[in-house]
Amino acid sequence: MFNSLSTVLDQKKSKAKYPEARVIVLDDSFNTFQHVANCLLTIIPGMNEKRAWDLTIKVDKTRSAEVWNGNLEQAELYHEQLCSKGLTMAPIDKT
C-alpha cells in the first residue's frame, strides 16, 4: 500500500532550465557564400539547403545571423565546428 507522504520538490530547481545559447555567424571578407552555406548544411542539424543559403545571405546583408539556438553544450560544439571550418563567429550568446 502506498502511503500519503509525497516528495516536496524545491520550486527553484524544478523550474530551472538547462542553460541555452545562440550560435551566431559574422560576416567577413574572406569566406565565400558557398563555403558558409556548405558549413551550415553539414554542421547544423536539421539544416536544409534553402535555409543555409537564406542564413548566408542574411550574414552578408546584416553582418550576422543566428544559425542555431538551444542547449549550451550543443551550441559550444556547433560553434567550435564552425570555427574550425574558418567561419567568423560571435562569442556564444548565452540566453
PDB file of N, CA, C and O in Angstrom:
ATOM      1  N   MET A   1       0.842  -1.185   0.000  1.00  0.00           N
ATOM      2  CA  MET A   1       0.000   0.000   0.000  1.00  0.00           C
ATOM      3  C   MET A   1       0.877   1.235   0.000  1.00  0.00           C
ATOM      4  O   MET A   1       1.890   1.275   0.698  1.00  0.00           O
ATOM      5  N   PHE A   2       0.512   2.221  -0.755  1.00  0.00           N
ATOM      6  CA  PHE A   2       1.256   3.468  -0.908  1.00  0.00           C
ATOM      7  C   PHE A   2       0.849   4.420   0.194  1.00  0.00           C
ATOM      8  O   PHE A   2      -0.343   4.630   0.419  1.00  0.00           O
ATOM      9  N   ASN A   3       1.837   5.013   0.900  1.00  0.00           N
ATOM     10  CA  ASN A   3       1.444   5.961   1.946  1.00  0.00           C
ATOM     11  C   ASN A   3       1.191   7.334   1.345  1.00  0.00           C
ATOM     12  O   ASN A   3       1.513   7.568   0.180  1.00  0.00           O
ATOM     13  N   SER A   4       0.631   8.224   2.109  1.00  0.00           N
ATOM     14  CA  SER A   4       0.196   9.524   1.587  1.00  0.00           C
ATOM     15  C   SER A   4       1.300  10.577   1.591  1.00  0.00           C
ATOM     16  O   SER A   4       1.069  11.717   1.186  1.00  0.00           O
ATOM     17  N   LEU A   5       2.485  10.211   2.040  1.00  0.00           N
ATOM     18  CA  LEU A   5       3.576  11.186   2.014  1.00  0.00           C
ATOM     19  C   LEU A   5       4.050  11.389   0.582  1.00  0.00           C
ATOM     20  O   LEU A   5       4.152  10.433  -0.187  1.00  0.00           O
ATOM     21  N   SER A   6       4.333  12.616   0.234  1.00  0.00           N
ATOM     22  CA  SER A   6       4.850  12.881  -1.117  1.00  0.00           C
ATOM     23  C   SER A   6       6.152  13.657  -1.021  1.00  0.00           C
ATOM     24  O   SER A   6       6.410  14.344  -0.033  1.00  0.00           O
ATOM     25  N   THR A   7       6.939  13.541  -2.026  1.00  0.00           N
ATOM     26  CA  THR A   7       8.216  14.250  -2.057  1.00  0.00           C
ATOM     27  C   THR A   7       7.962  15.700  -2.441  1.00  0.00           C
ATOM     28  O   THR A   7       7.238  15.990  -3.393  1.00  0.00           O
ATOM     29  N   VAL A   8       8.567  16.598  -1.687  1.00  0.00           N
ATOM     30  CA  VAL A   8       8.439  18.020  -1.988  1.00  0.00           C
ATOM     31  C   VAL A   8       9.653  18.436  -2.804  1.00  0.00           C
ATOM     32  O   VAL A   8      10.795  18.265  -2.378  1.00  0.00           O
ATOM     33  N   LEU A   9       9.386  18.983  -3.980  1.00  0.00           N
ATOM     34  CA  LEU A   9      10.476  19.434  -4.849  1.00  0.00           C
ATOM     35  C   LEU A   9      10.798  20.886  -4.548  1.00  0.00           C
ATOM     36  O   LEU A   9       9.909  21.687  -4.261  1.00  0.00           O
ATOM     37  N   ASP A  10      12.062  21.209  -4.616  1.00  0.00           N
ATOM     38  CA  ASP A  10      12.488  22.601  -4.498  1.00  0.00           C
ATOM     39  C   ASP A  10      11.956  23.339  -5.720  1.00  0.00           C
ATOM     40  O   ASP A  10      12.306  22.995  -6.849  1.00  0.00           O
ATOM     41  N   GLN A  11      11.124  24.335  -5.513  1.00  0.00           N
ATOM     42  CA  GLN A  11      10.496  25.053  -6.621  1.00  0.00           C
ATOM     43  C   GLN A  11      11.522  25.654  -7.579  1.00  0.00           C
ATOM     44  O   GLN A  11      11.320  25.623  -8.793  1.00  0.00           O
ATOM     45  N   LYS A  12      12.610  26.196  -7.058  1.00  0.00           N
ATOM     46  CA  LYS A  12      13.624  26.798  -7.924  1.00  0.00           C
ATOM     47  C   LYS A  12      14.265  25.745  -8.820  1.00  0.00           C
ATOM     48  O   LYS A  12      14.480  25.981 -10.009  1.00  0.00           O
ATOM     49  N   LYS A  13      14.567  24.588  -8.250  1.00  0.00           N
ATOM     50  CA  LYS A  13      15.208  23.541  -9.041  1.00  0.00           C
ATOM     51  C   LYS A  13      14.255  22.971 -10.083  1.00  0.00           C
ATOM     52  O   LYS A  13      14.666  22.688 -11.208  1.00  0.00           O
ATOM     53  N   SER A  14      12.997  22.800  -9.722  1.00  0.00           N
ATOM     54  CA  SER A  14      12.066  22.200 -10.666  1.00  0.00           C
ATOM     55  C   SER A  14      11.750  23.134 -11.831  1.00  0.00           C
ATOM     56  O   SER A  14      11.377  22.671 -12.909  1.00  0.00           O
ATOM     57  N   LYS A  15      11.896  24.434 -11.627  1.00  0.00           N
ATOM     58  CA  LYS A  15      11.612  25.390 -12.691  1.00  0.00           C
ATOM     59  C   LYS A  15      12.872  25.823 -13.442  1.00  0.00           C
ATOM     60  O   LYS A  15      12.783  26.483 -14.477  1.00  0.00           O
ATOM     61  N   ALA A  16      14.033  25.455 -12.926  1.00  0.00           N
ATOM     62  CA  ALA A  16      15.283  25.862 -13.569  1.00  0.00           C
ATOM     63  C   ALA A  16      15.409  25.178 -14.919  1.00  0.00           C
ATOM     64  O   ALA A  16      15.137  23.985 -15.056  1.00  0.00           O
ATOM     65  N   LYS A  17      15.823  25.949 -15.910  1.00  0.00           N
ATOM     66  CA  LYS A  17      16.017  25.414 -17.251  1.00  0.00           C
ATOM     67  C   LYS A  17      17.479  25.072 -17.444  1.00  0.00           C
ATOM     68  O   LYS A  17      18.358  25.595 -16.758  1.00  0.00           O
ATOM     69  N   TYR A  18      17.720  24.186 -18.391  1.00  0.00           N
ATOM     70  CA  TYR A  18      19.094  23.947 -18.788  1.00  0.00           C
ATOM     71  C   TYR A  18      19.595  25.209 -19.472  1.00  0.00           C
ATOM     72  O   TYR A  18      18.824  25.896 -20.142  1.00  0.00           O
ATOM     73  N   PRO A  19      20.890  25.528 -19.311  1.00  0.00           N
ATOM     74  CA  PRO A  19      21.417  26.729 -19.977  1.00  0.00           C
ATOM     75  C   PRO A  19      21.239  26.633 -21.490  1.00  0.00           C
ATOM     76  O   PRO A  19      21.461  25.581 -22.089  1.00  0.00           O
ATOM     77  N   GLU A  20      20.842  27.735 -22.086  1.00  0.00           N
ATOM     78  CA  GLU A  20      20.669  27.783 -23.527  1.00  0.00           C
ATOM     79  C   GLU A  20      21.578  28.848 -24.119  1.00  0.00           C
ATOM     80  O   GLU A  20      22.043  29.742 -23.413  1.00  0.00           O
ATOM     81  N   ALA A  21      21.824  28.746 -25.411  1.00  0.00           N
ATOM     82  CA  ALA A  21      22.728  29.685 -26.075  1.00  0.00           C
ATOM     83  C   ALA A  21      22.375  29.800 -27.548  1.00  0.00           C
ATOM     84  O   ALA A  21      21.678  28.961 -28.119  1.00  0.00           O
ATOM     85  N   ARG A  22      22.886  30.879 -28.141  1.00  0.00           N
ATOM     86  CA  ARG A  22      22.700  31.124 -29.574  1.00  0.00           C
ATOM     87  C   ARG A  22      24.055  31.059 -30.268  1.00  0.00           C
ATOM     88  O   ARG A  22      25.062  31.522 -29.732  1.00  0.00           O
ATOM     89  N   VAL A  23      24.068  30.482 -31.460  1.00  0.00           N
ATOM     90  CA  VAL A  23      25.272  30.408 -32.281  1.00  0.00           C
ATOM     91  C   VAL A  23      25.091  31.414 -33.414  1.00  0.00           C
ATOM     92  O   VAL A  23      24.133  31.337 -34.183  1.00  0.00           O
ATOM     93  N   ILE A  24      26.032  32.363 -33.505  1.00  0.00           N
ATOM     94  CA  ILE A  24      25.904  33.469 -34.458  1.00  0.00           C
ATOM     95  C   ILE A  24      27.133  33.534 -35.359  1.00  0.00           C
ATOM     96  O   ILE A  24      28.269  33.604 -34.889  1.00  0.00           O
ATOM     97  N   VAL A  25      26.876  33.509 -36.669  1.00  0.00           N
ATOM     98  CA  VAL A  25      27.938  33.648 -37.667  1.00  0.00           C
ATOM     99  C   VAL A  25      28.036  35.125 -38.044  1.00  0.00           C
ATOM    100  O   VAL A  25      27.026  35.799 -38.241  1.00  0.00           O
ATOM    101  N   LEU A  26      29.274  35.613 -38.139  1.00  0.00           N
ATOM    102  CA  LEU A  26      29.531  37.005 -38.516  1.00  0.00           C
ATOM    103  C   LEU A  26      30.024  37.094 -39.953  1.00  0.00           C
ATOM    104  O   LEU A  26      30.622  36.156 -40.481  1.00  0.00           O
ATOM    105  N   ASP A  27      29.765  38.222 -40.565  1.00  0.00           N
ATOM    106  CA  ASP A  27      30.231  38.479 -41.923  1.00  0.00           C
ATOM    107  C   ASP A  27      31.743  38.696 -41.911  1.00  0.00           C
ATOM    108  O   ASP A  27      32.287  39.226 -40.942  1.00  0.00           O
ATOM    109  N   ASP A  28      32.407  38.297 -42.958  1.00  0.00           N
ATOM    110  CA  ASP A  28      33.830  38.576 -43.132  1.00  0.00           C
ATOM    111  C   ASP A  28      34.101  38.761 -44.616  1.00  0.00           C
ATOM    112  O   ASP A  28      33.203  38.609 -45.445  1.00  0.00           O
ATOM    113  N   SER A  29      35.322  39.084 -44.940  1.00  0.00           N
ATOM    114  CA  SER A  29      35.647  39.376 -46.337  1.00  0.00           C
ATOM    115  C   SER A  29      36.370  38.225 -47.032  1.00  0.00           C
ATOM    116  O   SER A  29      36.830  38.383 -48.163  1.00  0.00           O
ATOM    117  N   PHE A  30      36.478  37.077 -46.378  1.00  0.00           N
ATOM    118  CA  PHE A  30      37.262  36.003 -46.985  1.00  0.00           C
ATOM    119  C   PHE A  30      36.520  34.692 -47.198  1.00  0.00           C
ATOM    120  O   PHE A  30      36.943  33.901 -48.041  1.00  0.00           O
ATOM    121  N   ASN A  31      35.444  34.421 -46.484  1.00  0.00           N
ATOM    122  CA  ASN A  31      34.686  33.193 -46.724  1.00  0.00           C
ATOM    123  C   ASN A  31      33.680  33.423 -47.848  1.00  0.00           C
ATOM    124  O   ASN A  31      32.992  34.443 -47.885  1.00  0.00           O
ATOM    125  N   THR A  32      33.607  32.459 -48.762  1.00  0.00           N
ATOM    126  CA  THR A  32      32.651  32.567 -49.868  1.00  0.00           C
ATOM    127  C   THR A  32      31.258  32.173 -49.398  1.00  0.00           C
ATOM    128  O   THR A  32      31.098  31.483 -48.391  1.00  0.00           O
ATOM    129  N   PHE A  33      30.256  32.622 -50.142  1.00  0.00           N
ATOM    130  CA  PHE A  33      28.880  32.239 -49.844  1.00  0.00           C
ATOM    131  C   PHE A  33      28.766  30.709 -49.841  1.00  0.00           C
ATOM    132  O   PHE A  33      28.159  30.121 -48.946  1.00  0.00           O
ATOM    133  N   GLN A  34      29.356  30.088 -50.848  1.00  0.00           N
ATOM    134  CA  GLN A  34      29.278  28.627 -50.976  1.00  0.00           C
ATOM    135  C   GLN A  34      29.857  27.932 -49.743  1.00  0.00           C
ATOM    136  O   GLN A  34      29.271  26.979 -49.229  1.00  0.00           O
ATOM    137  N   HIS A  35      31.016  28.415 -49.268  1.00  0.00           N
ATOM    138  CA  HIS A  35      31.660  27.798 -48.110  1.00  0.00           C
ATOM    139  C   HIS A  35      30.783  27.939 -46.863  1.00  0.00           C
ATOM    140  O   HIS A  35      30.599  26.972 -46.123  1.00  0.00           O
ATOM    141  N   VAL A  36      30.248  29.128 -46.629  1.00  0.00           N
ATOM    142  CA  VAL A  36      29.406  29.352 -45.448  1.00  0.00           C
ATOM    143  C   VAL A  36      28.175  28.450 -45.507  1.00  0.00           C
ATOM    144  O   VAL A  36      27.850  27.772 -44.533  1.00  0.00           O
ATOM    145  N   ALA A  37      27.494  28.445 -46.650  1.00  0.00           N
ATOM    146  CA  ALA A  37      26.288  27.622 -46.800  1.00  0.00           C
ATOM    147  C   ALA A  37      26.605  26.139 -46.609  1.00  0.00           C
ATOM    148  O   ALA A  37      25.850  25.423 -45.951  1.00  0.00           O
ATOM    149  N   ASN A  38      27.710  25.677 -47.176  1.00  0.00           N
ATOM    150  CA  ASN A  38      28.099  24.267 -47.025  1.00  0.00           C
ATOM    151  C   ASN A  38      28.390  23.916 -45.570  1.00  0.00           C
ATOM    152  O   ASN A  38      28.001  22.849 -45.096  1.00  0.00           O
ATOM    153  N   CYS A  39      29.070  24.810 -44.865  1.00  0.00           N
ATOM    154  CA  CYS A  39      29.366  24.573 -43.447  1.00  0.00           C
ATOM    155  C   CYS A  39      28.077  24.466 -42.631  1.00  0.00           C
ATOM    156  O   CYS A  39      27.932  23.567 -41.804  1.00  0.00           O
ATOM    157  N   LEU A  40      27.157  25.377 -42.867  1.00  0.00           N
ATOM    158  CA  LEU A  40      25.884  25.340 -42.142  1.00  0.00           C
ATOM    159  C   LEU A  40      25.137  24.050 -42.444  1.00  0.00           C
ATOM    160  O   LEU A  40      24.571  23.425 -41.547  1.00  0.00           O
ATOM    161  N   LEU A  41      25.138  23.663 -43.691  1.00  0.00           N
ATOM    162  CA  LEU A  41      24.421  22.472 -44.125  1.00  0.00           C
ATOM    163  C   LEU A  41      25.000  21.205 -43.500  1.00  0.00           C
ATOM    164  O   LEU A  41      24.249  20.301 -43.133  1.00  0.00           O
ATOM    165  N   THR A  42      26.300  21.130 -43.378  1.00  0.00           N
ATOM    166  CA  THR A  42      26.926  19.907 -42.863  1.00  0.00           C
ATOM    167  C   THR A  42      27.051  19.873 -41.344  1.00  0.00           C
ATOM    168  O   THR A  42      27.158  18.789 -40.772  1.00  0.00           O
ATOM    169  N   ILE A  43      27.041  21.021 -40.672  1.00  0.00           N
ATOM    170  CA  ILE A  43      27.277  21.049 -39.229  1.00  0.00           C
ATOM    171  C   ILE A  43      26.002  21.236 -38.406  1.00  0.00           C
ATOM    172  O   ILE A  43      25.841  20.599 -37.365  1.00  0.00           O
ATOM    173  N   ILE A  44      25.113  22.086 -38.854  1.00  0.00           N
ATOM    174  CA  ILE A  44      23.919  22.397 -38.061  1.00  0.00           C
ATOM    175  C   ILE A  44      22.835  21.348 -38.342  1.00  0.00           C
ATOM    176  O   ILE A  44      22.403  21.193 -39.485  1.00  0.00           O
ATOM    177  N   PRO A  45      22.393  20.624 -37.294  1.00  0.00           N
ATOM    178  CA  PRO A  45      21.377  19.586 -37.506  1.00  0.00           C
ATOM    179  C   PRO A  45      20.053  20.183 -37.995  1.00  0.00           C
ATOM    180  O   PRO A  45      19.647  21.265 -37.570  1.00  0.00           O
ATOM    181  N   GLY A  46      19.407  19.466 -38.879  1.00  0.00           N
ATOM    182  CA  GLY A  46      18.119  19.896 -39.388  1.00  0.00           C
ATOM    183  C   GLY A  46      18.184  21.003 -40.435  1.00  0.00           C
ATOM    184  O   GLY A  46      17.153  21.477 -40.911  1.00  0.00           O
ATOM    185  N   MET A  47      19.390  21.408 -40.786  1.00  0.00           N
ATOM    186  CA  MET A  47      19.561  22.480 -41.768  1.00  0.00           C
ATOM    187  C   MET A  47      19.263  21.928 -43.162  1.00  0.00           C
ATOM    188  O   MET A  47      19.672  20.818 -43.503  1.00  0.00           O
ATOM    189  N   ASN A  48      18.549  22.712 -43.955  1.00  0.00           N
ATOM    190  CA  ASN A  48      18.343  22.319 -45.347  1.00  0.00           C
ATOM    191  C   ASN A  48      19.024  23.359 -46.234  1.00  0.00           C
ATOM    192  O   ASN A  48      19.443  24.418 -45.767  1.00  0.00           O
ATOM    193  N   GLU A  49      19.122  23.038 -47.506  1.00  0.00           N
ATOM    194  CA  GLU A  49      19.885  23.892 -48.420  1.00  0.00           C
ATOM    195  C   GLU A  49      19.308  25.306 -48.514  1.00  0.00           C
ATOM    196  O   GLU A  49      20.062  26.279 -48.510  1.00  0.00           O
ATOM    197  N   LYS A  50      17.994  25.427 -48.598  1.00  0.00           N
ATOM    198  CA  LYS A  50      17.377  26.751 -48.706  1.00  0.00           C
ATOM    199  C   LYS A  50      17.657  27.588 -47.461  1.00  0.00           C
ATOM    200  O   LYS A  50      18.013  28.761 -47.567  1.00  0.00           O
ATOM    201  N   ARG A  51      17.499  26.992 -46.294  1.00  0.00           N
ATOM    202  CA  ARG A  51      17.740  27.732 -45.044  1.00  0.00           C
ATOM    203  C   ARG A  51      19.217  28.127 -44.931  1.00  0.00           C
ATOM    204  O   ARG A  51      19.527  29.235 -44.493  1.00  0.00           O
ATOM    205  N   ALA A  52      20.121  27.236 -45.320  1.00  0.00           N
ATOM    206  CA  ALA A  52      21.553  27.539 -45.276  1.00  0.00           C
ATOM    207  C   ALA A  52      21.861  28.751 -46.149  1.00  0.00           C
ATOM    208  O   ALA A  52      22.608  29.640 -45.739  1.00  0.00           O
ATOM    209  N   TRP A  53      21.292  28.788 -47.345  1.00  0.00           N
ATOM    210  CA  TRP A  53      21.522  29.925 -48.245  1.00  0.00           C
ATOM    211  C   TRP A  53      20.856  31.189 -47.715  1.00  0.00           C
ATOM    212  O   TRP A  53      21.439  32.270 -47.796  1.00  0.00           O
ATOM    213  N   ASP A  54      19.644  31.071 -47.174  1.00  0.00           N
ATOM    214  CA  ASP A  54      18.960  32.242 -46.590  1.00  0.00           C
ATOM    215  C   ASP A  54      19.792  32.848 -45.459  1.00  0.00           C
ATOM    216  O   ASP A  54      19.935  34.068 -45.368  1.00  0.00           O
ATOM    217  N   LEU A  55      20.342  31.983 -44.596  1.00  0.00           N
ATOM    218  CA  LEU A  55      21.165  32.479 -43.490  1.00  0.00           C
ATOM    219  C   LEU A  55      22.469  33.089 -43.994  1.00  0.00           C
ATOM    220  O   LEU A  55      22.931  34.097 -43.460  1.00  0.00           O
ATOM    221  N   THR A  56      23.061  32.483 -45.016  1.00  0.00           N
ATOM    222  CA  THR A  56      24.295  33.012 -45.596  1.00  0.00           C
ATOM    223  C   THR A  56      24.059  34.418 -46.162  1.00  0.00           C
ATOM    224  O   THR A  56      24.875  35.317 -45.963  1.00  0.00           O
ATOM    225  N   ILE A  57      22.961  34.594 -46.853  1.00  0.00           N
ATOM    226  CA  ILE A  57      22.615  35.916 -47.406  1.00  0.00           C
ATOM    227  C   ILE A  57      22.346  36.906 -46.276  1.00  0.00           C
ATOM    228  O   ILE A  57      22.727  38.073 -46.363  1.00  0.00           O
ATOM    229  N   LYS A  58      21.690  36.438 -45.216  1.00  0.00           N
ATOM    230  CA  LYS A  58      21.432  37.319 -44.065  1.00  0.00           C
ATOM    231  C   LYS A  58      22.746  37.775 -43.427  1.00  0.00           C
ATOM    232  O   LYS A  58      22.883  38.940 -43.053  1.00  0.00           O
ATOM    233  N   VAL A  59      23.708  36.863 -43.303  1.00  0.00           N
ATOM    234  CA  VAL A  59      25.029  37.228 -42.761  1.00  0.00           C
ATOM    235  C   VAL A  59      25.633  38.348 -43.599  1.00  0.00           C
ATOM    236  O   VAL A  59      26.169  39.316 -43.058  1.00  0.00           O
ATOM    237  N   ASP A  60      25.547  38.215 -44.913  1.00  0.00           N
ATOM    238  CA  ASP A  60      26.121  39.215 -45.815  1.00  0.00           C
ATOM    239  C   ASP A  60      25.403  40.561 -45.693  1.00  0.00           C
ATOM    240  O   ASP A  60      26.052  41.607 -45.640  1.00  0.00           O
ATOM    241  N   LYS A  61      24.090  40.540 -45.648  1.00  0.00           N
ATOM    242  CA  LYS A  61      23.313  41.785 -45.644  1.00  0.00           C
ATOM    243  C   LYS A  61      23.284  42.491 -44.289  1.00  0.00           C
ATOM    244  O   LYS A  61      23.317  43.720 -44.223  1.00  0.00           O
ATOM    245  N   THR A  62      23.223  41.702 -43.201  1.00  0.00           N
ATOM    246  CA  THR A  62      23.057  42.309 -41.866  1.00  0.00           C
ATOM    247  C   THR A  62      24.300  42.188 -40.991  1.00  0.00           C
ATOM    248  O   THR A  62      24.310  42.645 -39.848  1.00  0.00           O
ATOM    249  N   ARG A  63      25.351  41.570 -41.537  1.00  0.00           N
ATOM    250  CA  ARG A  63      26.642  41.401 -40.859  1.00  0.00           C
ATOM    251  C   ARG A  63      26.668  40.253 -39.857  1.00  0.00           C
ATOM    252  O   ARG A  63      27.731  39.933 -39.326  1.00  0.00           O
ATOM    253  N   SER A  64      25.501  39.611 -39.579  1.00  0.00           N
ATOM    254  CA  SER A  64      25.468  38.463 -38.676  1.00  0.00           C
ATOM    255  C   SER A  64      24.136  37.737 -38.818  1.00  0.00           C
ATOM    256  O   SER A  64      23.158  38.297 -39.313  1.00  0.00           O
ATOM    257  N   ALA A  65      24.115  36.483 -38.376  1.00  0.00           N
ATOM    258  CA  ALA A  65      22.865  35.723 -38.352  1.00  0.00           C
ATOM    259  C   ALA A  65      22.968  34.628 -37.299  1.00  0.00           C
ATOM    260  O   ALA A  65      23.996  33.965 -37.161  1.00  0.00           O
ATOM    261  N   GLU A  66      21.880  34.458 -36.566  1.00  0.00           N
ATOM    262  CA  GLU A  66      21.787  33.338 -35.632  1.00  0.00           C
ATOM    263  C   GLU A  66      21.509  32.090 -36.463  1.00  0.00           C
ATOM    264  O   GLU A  66      20.518  32.026 -37.191  1.00  0.00           O
ATOM    265  N   VAL A  67      22.387  31.103 -36.348  1.00  0.00           N
ATOM    266  CA  VAL A  67      22.232  29.894 -37.158  1.00  0.00           C
ATOM    267  C   VAL A  67      21.713  28.707 -36.350  1.00  0.00           C
ATOM    268  O   VAL A  67      21.288  27.702 -36.919  1.00  0.00           O
ATOM    269  N   TRP A  68      21.751  28.827 -35.022  1.00  0.00           N
ATOM    270  CA  TRP A  68      21.241  27.754 -34.174  1.00  0.00           C
ATOM    271  C   TRP A  68      21.026  28.310 -32.776  1.00  0.00           C
ATOM    272  O   TRP A  68      21.745  29.211 -32.345  1.00  0.00           O
ATOM    273  N   ASN A  69      20.038  27.776 -32.065  1.00  0.00           N
ATOM    274  CA  ASN A  69      19.888  28.088 -30.642  1.00  0.00           C
ATOM    275  C   ASN A  69      19.349  26.865 -29.928  1.00  0.00           C
ATOM    276  O   ASN A  69      18.596  26.069 -30.489  1.00  0.00           O
ATOM    277  N   GLY A  70      19.752  26.740 -28.684  1.00  0.00           N
ATOM    278  CA  GLY A  70      19.332  25.588 -27.890  1.00  0.00           C
ATOM    279  C   GLY A  70      20.309  25.327 -26.771  1.00  0.00           C
ATOM    280  O   GLY A  70      20.951  26.246 -26.262  1.00  0.00           O
ATOM    281  N   ASN A  71      20.417  24.073 -26.393  1.00  0.00           N
ATOM    282  CA  ASN A  71      21.264  23.633 -25.282  1.00  0.00           C
ATOM    283  C   ASN A  71      22.694  24.178 -25.409  1.00  0.00           C
ATOM    284  O   ASN A  71      23.307  24.095 -26.473  1.00  0.00           O
ATOM    285  N   LEU A  72      23.210  24.731 -24.315  1.00  0.00           N
ATOM    286  CA  LEU A  72      24.548  25.343 -24.312  1.00  0.00           C
ATOM    287  C   LEU A  72      25.639  24.379 -24.762  1.00  0.00           C
ATOM    288  O   LEU A  72      26.524  24.752 -25.532  1.00  0.00           O
ATOM    289  N   GLU A  73      25.576  23.154 -24.286  1.00  0.00           N
ATOM    290  CA  GLU A  73      26.613  22.187 -24.640  1.00  0.00           C
ATOM    291  C   GLU A  73      26.646  21.930 -26.152  1.00  0.00           C
ATOM    292  O   GLU A  73      27.720  21.861 -26.749  1.00  0.00           O
ATOM    293  N   GLN A  74      25.473  21.791 -26.762  1.00  0.00           N
ATOM    294  CA  GLN A  74      25.411  21.601 -28.215  1.00  0.00           C
ATOM    295  C   GLN A  74      25.860  22.873 -28.929  1.00  0.00           C
ATOM    296  O   GLN A  74      26.559  22.803 -29.940  1.00  0.00           O
ATOM    297  N   ALA A  75      25.466  24.024 -28.412  1.00  0.00           N
ATOM    298  CA  ALA A  75      25.874  25.298 -29.013  1.00  0.00           C
ATOM    299  C   ALA A  75      27.397  25.401 -29.047  1.00  0.00           C
ATOM    300  O   ALA A  75      27.975  25.844 -30.039  1.00  0.00           O
ATOM    301  N   GLU A  76      28.035  24.992 -27.965  1.00  0.00           N
ATOM    302  CA  GLU A  76      29.501  25.038 -27.921  1.00  0.00           C
ATOM    303  C   GLU A  76      30.111  24.126 -28.987  1.00  0.00           C
ATOM    304  O   GLU A  76      31.102  24.482 -29.624  1.00  0.00           O
ATOM    305  N   LEU A  77      29.515  22.958 -29.173  1.00  0.00           N
ATOM    306  CA  LEU A  77      30.016  22.023 -30.190  1.00  0.00           C
ATOM    307  C   LEU A  77      29.880  22.624 -31.594  1.00  0.00           C
ATOM    308  O   LEU A  77      30.843  22.621 -32.361  1.00  0.00           O
ATOM    309  N   TYR A  78      28.697  23.135 -31.932  1.00  0.00           N
ATOM    310  CA  TYR A  78      28.487  23.695 -33.265  1.00  0.00           C
ATOM    311  C   TYR A  78      29.370  24.925 -33.489  1.00  0.00           C
ATOM    312  O   TYR A  78      29.904  25.120 -34.581  1.00  0.00           O
ATOM    313  N   HIS A  79      29.517  25.744 -32.458  1.00  0.00           N
ATOM    314  CA  HIS A  79      30.376  26.927 -32.533  1.00  0.00           C
ATOM    315  C   HIS A  79      31.812  26.509 -32.848  1.00  0.00           C
ATOM    316  O   HIS A  79      32.458  27.073 -33.731  1.00  0.00           O
ATOM    317  N   GLU A  80      32.291  25.524 -32.120  1.00  0.00           N
ATOM    318  CA  GLU A  80      33.669  25.038 -32.323  1.00  0.00           C
ATOM    319  C   GLU A  80      33.842  24.457 -33.725  1.00  0.00           C
ATOM    320  O   GLU A  80      34.857  24.703 -34.377  1.00  0.00           O
ATOM    321  N   GLN A  81      32.861  23.691 -34.189  1.00  0.00           N
ATOM    322  CA  GLN A  81      32.966  23.083 -35.517  1.00  0.00           C
ATOM    323  C   GLN A  81      32.949  24.144 -36.619  1.00  0.00           C
ATOM    324  O   GLN A  81      33.703  24.044 -37.586  1.00  0.00           O
ATOM    325  N   LEU A  82      32.094  25.155 -36.477  1.00  0.00           N
ATOM    326  CA  LEU A  82      32.048  26.227 -37.472  1.00  0.00           C
ATOM    327  C   LEU A  82      33.349  27.031 -37.461  1.00  0.00           C
ATOM    328  O   LEU A  82      33.858  27.407 -38.517  1.00  0.00           O
ATOM    329  N   CYS A  83      33.882  27.292 -36.276  1.00  0.00           N
ATOM    330  CA  CYS A  83      35.181  27.984 -36.166  1.00  0.00           C
ATOM    331  C   CYS A  83      36.278  27.178 -36.860  1.00  0.00           C
ATOM    332  O   CYS A  83      37.123  27.737 -37.560  1.00  0.00           O
ATOM    333  N   SER A  84      36.256  25.870 -36.660  1.00  0.00           N
ATOM    334  CA  SER A  84      37.307  25.024 -37.243  1.00  0.00           C
ATOM    335  C   SER A  84      37.256  25.010 -38.768  1.00  0.00           C
ATOM    336  O   SER A  84      38.249  24.681 -39.417  1.00  0.00           O
ATOM    337  N   LYS A  85      36.110  25.364 -39.345  1.00  0.00           N
ATOM    338  CA  LYS A  85      35.978  25.463 -40.804  1.00  0.00           C
ATOM    339  C   LYS A  85      36.336  26.854 -41.307  1.00  0.00           C
ATOM    340  O   LYS A  85      36.260  27.120 -42.507  1.00  0.00           O
ATOM    341  N   GLY A  86      36.731  27.753 -40.384  1.00  0.00           N
ATOM    342  CA  GLY A  86      37.190  29.075 -40.786  1.00  0.00           C
ATOM    343  C   GLY A  86      36.130  30.159 -40.770  1.00  0.00           C
ATOM    344  O   GLY A  86      36.401  31.293 -41.164  1.00  0.00           O
ATOM    345  N   LEU A  87      34.915  29.828 -40.318  1.00  0.00           N
ATOM    346  CA  LEU A  87      33.885  30.866 -40.259  1.00  0.00           C
ATOM    347  C   LEU A  87      34.185  31.844 -39.131  1.00  0.00           C
ATOM    348  O   LEU A  87      34.754  31.468 -38.107  1.00  0.00           O
ATOM    349  N   THR A  88      33.805  33.077 -39.323  1.00  0.00           N
ATOM    350  CA  THR A  88      33.979  34.109 -38.306  1.00  0.00           C
ATOM    351  C   THR A  88      32.746  34.063 -37.409  1.00  0.00           C
ATOM    352  O   THR A  88      31.617  34.227 -37.869  1.00  0.00           O
ATOM    353  N   MET A  89      32.988  33.836 -36.119  1.00  0.00           N
ATOM    354  CA  MET A  89      31.897  33.592 -35.189  1.00  0.00           C
ATOM    355  C   MET A  89      31.857  34.645 -34.087  1.00  0.00           C
ATOM    356  O   MET A  89      32.896  35.121 -33.627  1.00  0.00           O
ATOM    357  N   ALA A  90      30.642  35.002 -33.671  1.00  0.00           N
ATOM    358  CA  ALA A  90      30.471  35.820 -32.478  1.00  0.00           C
ATOM    359  C   ALA A  90      30.691  34.894 -31.283  1.00  0.00           C
ATOM    360  O   ALA A  90      30.525  33.680 -31.403  1.00  0.00           O
ATOM    361  N   PRO A  91      31.063  35.456 -30.129  1.00  0.00           N
ATOM    362  CA  PRO A  91      31.125  34.591 -28.930  1.00  0.00           C
ATOM    363  C   PRO A  91      29.740  33.973 -28.704  1.00  0.00           C
ATOM    364  O   PRO A  91      28.723  34.558 -29.077  1.00  0.00           O
ATOM    365  N   ILE A  92      29.713  32.803 -28.098  1.00  0.00           N
ATOM    366  CA  ILE A  92      28.438  32.145 -27.815  1.00  0.00           C
ATOM    367  C   ILE A  92      27.595  33.080 -26.956  1.00  0.00           C
ATOM    368  O   ILE A  92      28.053  33.601 -25.940  1.00  0.00           O
ATOM    369  N   ASP A  93      26.373  33.276 -27.382  1.00  0.00           N
ATOM    370  CA  ASP A  93      25.436  34.179 -26.690  1.00  0.00           C
ATOM    371  C   ASP A  93      24.540  33.338 -25.775  1.00  0.00           C
ATOM    372  O   ASP A  93      23.597  32.693 -26.232  1.00  0.00           O
ATOM    373  N   LYS A  94      24.854  33.358 -24.479  1.00  0.00           N
ATOM    374  CA  LYS A  94      24.059  32.587 -23.515  1.00  0.00           C
ATOM    375  C   LYS A  94      22.762  33.313 -23.219  1.00  0.00           C
ATOM    376  O   LYS A  94      22.758  34.502 -22.902  1.00  0.00           O
ATOM    377  N   THR A  95      21.661  32.585 -23.326  1.00  0.00           N
ATOM    378  CA  THR A  95      20.360  33.199 -23.089  1.00  0.00           C
ATOM    379  C   THR A  95      19.752  32.740 -21.784  1.00  0.00           C
ATOM    380  O   THR A  95      18.652  33.166 -21.433  1.00  0.00           O
TER     381      THR A  95
END
